Amino acid sequence: MPQDKIKKCLSEGAKSGERHQGLRRISPNQEMAEKHLTKALHNLEAMTVLHDLHYSDWSASTAFYTIYHGLLAVLALHGYESRNQSCTFALIEDLIKKGKLKHLTLVDIKEIFDKNTDQDLEHSSKILDIRERMQYSVKTSLAEEEFQLLKKRTKALLDKIRLDLEEE
């Protein structure tokens, strides 16, 4: 299944223009990987700042994008550019299955992004689901316990991504 998804994503990415909606092969790019990692660290810091300013609903988005930019860094190192979240996750899953990532696991990926779950959005603890719940609801804050857990999980996942980046 991920191979079919990746093939479709590469097809979308082959369309001309900067605003493609898929995956595009590029030369492995250490500099771009470092820039994505810098953005991830920036987002991690923003997560705490927003919480401290009583905008913890936005902390959920910064948590997700902390991880997402980390994953984009991994893709850049492996010679890909992505403009589609599900394409990014499919390719990361494939890299894990092929043994190209040693620290990030399939369980980790499902903790972030798993559309194949029966759990409703309101009760899900998946990072993407928390982001969507906060982004599309009228809530303006996360419960303190939920924020602290989200922050801990986000940092732990980013640490795994950083370890995989260091080994490339």
Steps between C-alpha positions, in 0.01 A plus 500: 500500500766761586675423168181582307461820701863597441467435127191723486677767706802495267266538206340804665844640578611463138251765394675822414516793733598570854152426635484133418290292740712192547856372527787609283839336471787738563869458568557410866524840663677537837452877501123471449483231768674735744257780412201273563652393832551866594133562419401197712696636797347844444152342507583307818596824670186671366292221653612601850482874432143471374404294804657757734307778323175303555467395135545129558247419228772614256755288685331195351577625149858584584545153654387336177713726282802444726483133408402565140803721431717235662357248255557739209864520613522121478349505151744771384791286617360206306447705182132596514287812530141470616202729476244255634471367854366156412777463238758596761370243746480228234862556400620514862316172563676350198842619621434341839391170342815498284717549809624844394385654829620335820331704772163610367257205489169416339343525846635858523349586163161366606525716814525805276288416198262207467190544290422127537365528851149463630563743784297818471683830465383632838658214695806428287849561637665496156698820447332579167157441656575733791610765249185455292278499808650827623518661157143428397325528834408811694723404794770752584716292731628152567467361849834540680552123534427449129742779405781356716450153355490638144820696562676194645391279208597762242847542647552122522400452136719788385792349693455173308488688171818688592677172578400366157625820336835475680553146371457594135 
